[in-house]
Amino acid sequence: MRTAYSVETVRAAERALMARLPEGALMQRAAAGLAAACAELLGRVYGSRVVLLVGSGDNGGDALYAGARLARRGAGVTAVLLSPERVHAGGLAALRRAGGTVAAAAAVEELIRRADLVVDGIVGIGGKGGLRPEAARLVETVSGSGAAVVAVDLPSGVEADTGQVRGAAVRVDLTVTFGAYKPGLLVDPAREHAGVVRLVGIGLELPPEGELEALQHTDVARLLPVPAAESDKYRRGVVGIAAGSARYPGAAVLAVSGALRGGAGAVRYVGPAGEAVLARFPETLVSDTGPAKAGRVQAWVVGPGAGEDAATVAQVLESEVPVLLDADGLRLAERDAVRARTAPTLMTPHAGEAAALLGVRREEVEGARLAAVRELAAVYRATVLLKGSTTVVADAGGGPVRVNATGTPWLATAGSGDVLSGLAGSLLATGLPALDAGSAAAYLHGLAGRFAARDAPTGAHDVAAHIPQAWRSTTD
C-alpha cells in the first residue's frame, strides 16, 4: 500500500532524523537520489544540457547539490536563481566547484528552450496559494520547451496536503519525492502535474497511518472474498438491487451486471425493469413487491436510474443492512434518514452530484477533492466514494482517505457508474466494510476499464464483462 503523509508529519520526521545525523547529511541523501533519477531519465549524462530552477528553500538546495553531481559526470549545468539573496549557499558553492554556472537573467528563456532536462526546485512542500509572477513566467517557458522536466519533491504550484492547484503550476515528466508520498502526488488536480512519481527513501521514521492510502494489487487481493468449501449462494451473500425505471431500464441491467461479478452468491432485483434484467441475466432473482418484501439480502444498492421513485429509496434506507446510494438515490435520499442509519451507508457521487449535495459549484469539488469527500462523509455520517479521474473514498469515522488511480479516461461513459455501484454493493453483501468494499470495487472497476478499453472507446457492458479478468489479475 502506498501511504501519503501530511507536510506537518513529514517535517516532524525530518527534524527528528536531522537531529541524529551530521549537518547536511539528509540533503545529500535527497540530492543523490534526485541526481540518479535525472541521470536515468537523460540516458546519457555527458554533454547533456541541464537547467536548474532554484528557489530559496531546501528544494533549491537539493536541486543545486544534484546539479553538482550531474556536472561532475560531464553535464552542462546552469542554475537559474529566483531569489539569489536567499539561495542555499552550500549547494551553490558545490555546483560552482563542479563546473556548473549561474544564468544571466537575459539568457534564461533561451537556456530553457535549449535544455535537455529542466529540474524544478522552485517551491517545496510548504508552498501554498500559487506561484509568484516571476516563477509563473518560468513555468510558462518550461511548458513551451521540449525538455524533460523533473520536480524536486513536488511540482511547484501544487499544494502538498490538498492536491489543489491555484494558478500556474509546473507539469513534469517525473517527480522525485523524498521520504514519503505527499497527498497531492496521488490525487487530482495536482496528480496531473506530477508525471511518474519516484519515491526516494531517506530514512524517515513515519507513523503507520497517514493522510492518504492507495491500495495495490496485494492489498485488494487480501480483501476479496473467497468462497469456502461449505459455501452456498446464500452464505456467500445476497445483494439487492433497487434500480431502473420505465425510462431508464438499462441502469438496472448494468447495476445487476456489476453485482453478479462482485462475489455475492445471488442478486435480487426489485423494480420496473425486471423483464429487461431477466432477458440479459436469467440467474437474477426478480421481484416486483418492493424492497421490504423482496426477501432477505445482506446489502442493498439503490438509486441508479430510479427517476423520481423516492418511496423506494426511503424504504431501502429503513433497512438494517448496508446500503449503497448512487445516482438518483443521492438526490432523493433525505439527509436525516441517511444520518440516522445504524448500518453502514456507502454513497457514490460524481463531482456534479457531490457539488449538489454540498451546495457548491462542481469546479469547487473538482479542485479540492479531498476536502469535498471528507466534508460529505462528515455531513452524512456515511462512507463516501467520490468518483473521478482519481476516485477517493472517505470513511464515516474519519481516518486516512483511500485513493484509487487504476482507472482510465475511457471509463467516462454512460452506465459505467451503474456497474461500479453493483460491484461495490455485491462486495458489501459479502461482508466487507464500506470503506473496503468501495476501495476494492473502485480498484477492480478501474482495471476492468483498462482491460476493456485498451486505448479505444468502450461501453459500460464491456467494463462489466472484464471484471473477472481484473479480479484474477490481483490474485495471480
Protein Blocks (a to p, Z undefined) as FASTA:
>chain_A
ZZdddfklmmmmmmmmmmmpcehklmmmmmmmmmmmmmmmnopaghpacdddddfblmlm
mmmmmmmmmmmnopacddddfblmlccfklmmmmmmnopacddfklmmmmmmmpmbdcdf
kbcckbghiaafklmmmmmmmmmpcbdcddehiaghiafklopaehjadddfbdcdehia
cfklmpcfklmmnmpaddddehiacdfbdfbdcddfklmmmmpccddfklcfklnopadd
dedjfklmmlmmmmmmmmmmnopabdcdedjklmmmmmmmmmbccdfebjklnopcfbdc
ehihnljamklmmmmmmpcbdcddehjlmmmpcfklmmmpmbdcdddddfklmmmmnopa
fklmmmmmmlmmmmmmmmnopacddedjbdcdddfkgpjddddfkbcfklmcghklmmmm
mmmmmmmmnopafklmmmmmmmmmmmmmmmmnnopacdfklmmmmmmmmmmmmmZZ
